Amino acid sequence: MANIKCKYCNKIIKDEPYKYKNTNYCGETCANLHEKQKKNRVALTDYIQEIYLENGYEKDEINWTLITSMLKNIQQEHKDWNDAQIRYVLFYMYEIIQVNLFDEKSNGSILALLPFYFNEARDFCKKQKEIKDAVNEFEFDDEVIVIKRNNNRRYWDDIDIGGL
């Protein structure tokens, strides 16, 4: 019998493999993690396509070979970055600080500037979470306060109708 490897972790499976969609995995956890990783990659590529389409490109004008090779290089260089983080950094660059991703600095790909904004986007995300947590922890007082207005002193000006 040939050695069967897990599709997600590449470990050799000694026992009976867990089959999911005709693919071999160590167990259900590896299968679920692989599906989650695939969904994050699809969400990232859909967002990249959306950015290109919003900037006047057609679907067939998008250089997917360059984009996928840059994604692979970025993830090899920064092994702790995943597709969801890269998508968030793109969102931060495009939506929040509105960087022009299609100028000459990008060298033909919107991913070229990604490493320069990663830490800034991570700090922004942390601040947003802190603000959200602070709002959730804030306790509102439902105490009713009665404010009395002093209506006794009204000032009336005389209007000269003849002068109008």
NUPAMI-284501 format. One line per 4 residues: number of its first residue (from 1); their letters; for each residue x, y, z of C-alpha. Coordinates in pm, whole numbers. Layout:
N
NUM	A	X/Y/Z | ...
This chain:
164
1	MANI	0/0/0 | 131/344/-93 | 189/610/167 | -114/836/188
5	KCKY	-53/1195/296 | -294/1439/454 | -391/1714/211 | -369/1980/482
9	CNKI	-71/1894/704 | 119/1658/466 | 168/1396/738 | 171/1033/636
13	IKDE	-156/871/742 | -88/537/912 | -447/440/990 | -755/468/775
17	PYKY	-767/820/621 | -1059/1053/678 | -1215/1113/336 | -1385/1442/259
21	KNTN	-1479/1532/-100 | -1258/1249/-233 | -955/1390/-51 | -758/1221/226
25	YCGE	-706/1392/561 | -571/1289/904 | -904/1364/1060 | -1203/1593/1060
29	TCAN	-1005/1885/1207 | -760/1888/914 | -1051/1872/669 | -1227/2164/840
33	LHEK	-908/2372/853 | -844/2306/483 | -1200/2411/392 | -1165/2729/600
37	QKKN	-834/2806/427 | -997/2758/86 | -1287/2988/179 | -1044/3258/293
41	RVAL	-851/3230/-37 | -1175/3261/-238 | -1277/3566/-31 | -934/3723/-93
45	TDYI	-940/3666/-469 | -1301/3787/-489 | -1202/4107/-308 | -902/4158/-539
49	QEIY	-1131/4112/-840 | -1380/4360/-690 | -1104/4621/-653 | -998/4576/-1014
53	LENG	-1357/4594/-1143 | -1426/4912/-943 | -1124/5073/-1108 | -1241/5010/-1464
57	YEKD	-1068/4681/-1544 | -1243/4393/-1716 | -1224/4041/-1571 | -997/3920/-1850
61	EINW	-755/4213/-1798 | -664/4104/-1444 | -320/3942/-1436 | -400/3645/-1210
65	TLIT	-64/3483/-1278 | 116/3781/-1129 | -130/3813/-840 | -115/3447/-738
69	SMLK	265/3437/-764 | 289/3752/-550 | 51/3599/-293 | 267/3287/-285
73	NIQQ	586/3492/-245 | 434/3709/29 | 317/3403/223 | 656/3233/184
77	EHKD	834/3546/305 | 588/3610/590 | 483/3264/704 | 256/3396/980
81	WNDA	34/3588/735 | -282/3416/616 | -534/3504/346 | -776/3670/588
85	QIRY	-502/3903/716 | -392/3990/363 | -754/4067/273 | -786/4293/578
89	VLFY	-465/4480/486 | -600/4531/133 | -929/4651/282 | -739/4892/508
93	MYEI	-529/5026/221 | -818/5059/-26 | -1117/5153/192 | -978/5317/506
97	IQVN	-673/5521/402 | -761/5513/29 | -420/5435/-116 | -412/5448/-495
101	LFDE	-327/5086/-566 | -293/5140/-940 | -21/5406/-959 | 339/5352/-1072
105	KSNG	452/5262/-717 | 256/4937/-731 | 467/4790/-1015 | 166/4640/-1191
109	SILA	10/4465/-893 | -201/4590/-605 | -14/4353/-372 | 325/4525/-413
113	LLPF	261/4774/-131 | 112/4516/106 | 420/4455/327 | 458/4828/391
117	YFNE	108/4865/537 | 75/4538/731 | 184/4673/1072 | -22/4989/1029
121	ARDF	-332/4784/942 | -270/4550/1238 | -247/4848/1476 | -567/4994/1328
125	CKKQ	-744/4661/1380 | -627/4645/1743 | -752/4999/1807 | -1089/4915/1652
129	KEIK	-1121/4608/1876 | -1029/4816/2184 | -1294/5073/2095 | -1553/4800/2037
133	DAVN	-1468/4636/2370 | -1484/4972/2550 | -1829/5040/2405 | -1950/4692/2502
137	EFEF	-1817/4734/2858 | -1968/5079/2904 | -2260/5074/3145 | -2548/5305/3078
141	DDEV	-2741/5447/3373 | -3116/5432/3326 | -3168/5695/3593 | -3423/5961/3500
145	IVIK	-3316/6318/3570 | -3583/6589/3583 | -3473/6930/3463 | -3686/7224/3572
149	RNNN	-3688/7521/3344 | -3750/7865/3482 | -4029/8001/3262 | -4114/8293/3492
153	RRYW	-3877/8538/3331 | -3967/8592/2972 | -3836/8883/2782 | -4065/9043/2531
157	DDID	-3956/9303/2287 | -4203/9556/2160 | -4241/9542/1785 | -4306/9865/1599
161	IGGL	-4549/9760/1327 | -4535/10098/1162 | -4159/10063/1110 | -4190/9741/917
